[in-house]
Amino acid sequence: MEDKPMTKVKDLTPASKQVNVLVKVVGLSEEREITSKFGEARKLVEATVGDDTATVLLTLWNDQIGQVQKDETVLIDNGYVTLVRGHIRLNVGKYGSMTKSDQTIETVNTALDVSAVEYEREPRYRSGGYSGERRSGSGGGDRQFEFGTFGGFPGERIIVCQLTRSWR
């Protein structure tokens, strides 16, 4: 593990993936059950973990719950970051691992919580086709674009573009 680059908690960003982080567990939330978007019930615990630079929320699902206890130091190998309602969450996915470490972290910087920072979500779908120019001889009629926004989660904006075409 010594040859893999380690990431400090304060350096985690919404785009962080394939990160190796050594953290100390400073707290665990109550276990709760949520229903996934596919309708299955899943158990969830959020662990507050950190190092000498900052803290972050670590999402623990089903079998991961109970693998860590308060005050233990764990090594997350090949972790990644997601945004939950605009806030960073550290995750251990199916390609990552979480193991207890013999290394100790004496002091955790609880003054900086990177999960408390709110980020604006990037649009999920990017349009690559229409650039605004009118092509001559394209054969269609007039193009009209209708734009609208609607809110999803707090802090999340979804922009909708609908193309309507009138034929002559």
C-alpha positions as CSV (number, residue, x, y, z in Angstrom):
1,M,0.0,0.0,0.0
2,E,3.0,2.3,0.5
3,D,3.4,2.7,-3.2
4,K,-0.1,4.1,-3.8
5,P,-0.6,7.8,-3.4
6,M,-2.6,8.9,-0.4
7,T,-5.2,11.6,-0.5
8,K,-5.8,14.0,2.4
9,V,-9.5,14.5,3.4
10,K,-9.3,18.3,2.7
11,D,-8.3,17.5,-0.9
12,L,-11.4,15.5,-1.7
13,T,-13.6,17.1,-4.4
14,P,-16.8,16.1,-6.1
15,A,-14.7,14.7,-9.0
16,S,-12.5,12.6,-6.7
17,K,-12.3,8.9,-7.7
18,Q,-9.8,6.1,-7.1
19,V,-8.7,7.7,-3.9
20,N,-6.7,6.1,-1.1
21,V,-7.5,7.7,2.3
22,L,-6.3,6.8,5.8
23,V,-9.0,8.1,8.2
24,K,-10.1,7.8,11.9
25,V,-13.7,7.1,12.7
26,V,-14.9,9.9,15.0
27,G,-18.7,9.1,14.9
28,L,-21.4,6.9,13.5
29,S,-25.0,7.9,12.7
30,E,-28.0,5.8,13.6
31,E,-28.7,3.0,11.2
32,R,-31.6,3.8,8.9
33,E,-33.4,2.0,6.1
34,I,-34.0,3.7,2.8
35,T,-35.7,2.5,-0.4
36,S,-33.5,2.6,-3.5
37,K,-34.7,4.0,-6.8
38,F,-35.2,0.4,-7.8
39,G,-37.5,-0.3,-4.9
40,E,-35.2,-2.4,-2.7
41,A,-34.8,-1.6,1.0
42,R,-31.2,-0.9,2.0
43,K,-29.6,-0.1,5.3
44,L,-27.4,3.0,5.6
45,V,-25.1,4.4,8.2
46,E,-23.0,7.6,7.8
47,A,-19.7,7.6,9.6
48,T,-17.9,10.8,10.3
49,V,-14.2,10.1,9.4
50,G,-11.2,12.4,9.2
51,D,-7.5,13.0,9.3
52,D,-5.3,15.8,10.5
53,T,-6.7,18.1,7.7
54,A,-10.5,17.7,7.8
55,T,-13.5,15.4,8.3
56,V,-16.0,13.9,5.7
57,L,-19.0,11.7,5.8
58,L,-18.4,8.1,4.8
59,T,-21.4,6.2,3.5
60,L,-21.7,2.6,4.7
61,W,-24.2,0.3,3.1
62,N,-25.6,-3.1,4.3
63,D,-22.6,-5.4,4.9
64,Q,-20.2,-2.5,5.4
65,I,-22.2,-1.5,8.5
66,G,-20.4,-2.9,11.6
67,Q,-17.1,-3.2,9.9
68,V,-15.8,-0.1,11.6
69,Q,-16.1,1.2,15.1
70,K,-15.6,4.7,16.7
71,D,-11.9,5.6,17.2
72,E,-10.6,3.0,14.7
73,T,-8.3,3.9,11.9
74,V,-9.3,2.6,8.5
75,L,-7.7,2.6,5.1
76,I,-10.0,3.2,2.2
77,D,-8.5,1.9,-1.0
78,N,-9.9,2.9,-4.4
79,G,-12.7,5.0,-2.9
80,Y,-14.7,7.6,-4.7
81,V,-16.8,10.7,-3.9
82,T,-20.4,11.3,-4.7
83,L,-22.7,14.3,-4.1
84,V,-25.8,13.8,-2.0
85,R,-28.0,16.8,-2.2
86,G,-25.0,18.9,-3.1
87,H,-22.7,17.6,-0.3
88,I,-19.7,15.4,-0.6
89,R,-19.9,11.8,0.6
90,L,-16.9,9.3,0.6
91,N,-17.8,5.8,-0.7
92,V,-16.3,2.4,-0.9
93,G,-17.8,0.8,-3.9
94,K,-17.5,-2.7,-5.3
95,Y,-14.1,-2.0,-6.7
96,G,-12.8,-0.5,-3.5
97,S,-11.9,-1.9,0.0
98,M,-12.0,-0.7,3.6
99,T,-9.6,-2.3,6.1
100,K,-8.6,-1.6,9.6
101,S,-5.1,-0.1,9.9
102,D,-2.4,-0.5,12.5
103,Q,-1.4,3.1,11.8
104,T,-3.0,5.6,14.2
105,I,-4.2,9.1,13.7
106,E,-3.9,11.0,17.0
107,T,-5.6,14.2,16.1
108,V,-8.5,14.7,13.7
109,N,-9.2,18.3,12.5
110,T,-13.0,18.5,13.2
111,A,-13.0,22.3,12.5
112,L,-13.1,21.7,8.7
113,D,-15.9,19.4,7.5
114,V,-15.7,19.0,3.7
115,S,-19.2,17.4,3.7
116,A,-20.6,20.7,5.0
117,V,-19.7,22.6,1.8
118,E,-22.5,22.7,-0.7
119,Y,-21.7,22.2,-4.4
120,E,-23.9,22.8,-7.4
121,R,-24.4,19.6,-9.3
122,E,-23.1,19.4,-12.9
123,P,-25.8,18.8,-15.5
124,R,-26.3,15.0,-16.0
125,Y,-26.7,15.2,-19.7
126,R,-24.8,17.4,-22.0
127,S,-26.0,18.4,-25.4
128,G,-23.3,18.2,-28.0
129,G,-25.4,18.8,-31.1
130,Y,-27.0,22.2,-31.5
131,S,-24.6,25.1,-31.4
132,G,-27.1,27.9,-32.4
133,E,-26.2,28.2,-36.0
134,R,-28.8,27.9,-38.7
135,R,-27.8,25.5,-41.4
136,S,-29.0,26.5,-44.9
137,G,-30.7,23.9,-46.9
138,S,-31.2,21.6,-43.9
139,G,-34.7,20.9,-45.1
140,G,-36.7,21.5,-41.9
141,G,-38.8,24.3,-40.7
142,D,-38.3,26.8,-38.0
143,R,-36.7,25.5,-34.8
144,Q,-37.9,26.8,-31.5
145,F,-36.3,26.0,-28.2
146,E,-38.2,26.2,-24.9
147,F,-36.2,26.3,-21.7
148,G,-37.4,25.8,-18.2
149,T,-36.0,24.9,-14.8
150,F,-37.4,22.9,-12.0
151,G,-36.0,22.0,-8.6
152,G,-35.1,18.5,-7.5
153,F,-33.3,18.4,-4.2
154,P,-32.5,21.6,-2.4
155,G,-29.6,23.3,-4.1
156,E,-30.1,21.2,-7.3
157,R,-31.3,22.8,-10.5
158,I,-32.3,20.8,-13.5
159,I,-32.5,22.6,-16.8
160,V,-34.9,21.3,-19.4
161,C,-34.7,22.1,-23.1
162,Q,-37.5,21.0,-25.4
163,L,-37.1,21.3,-29.2
164,T,-40.3,22.0,-31.1
165,R,-40.3,22.1,-34.9
166,S,-42.9,23.6,-37.1
167,W,-42.9,22.4,-40.7
168,R,-43.8,24.6,-43.6
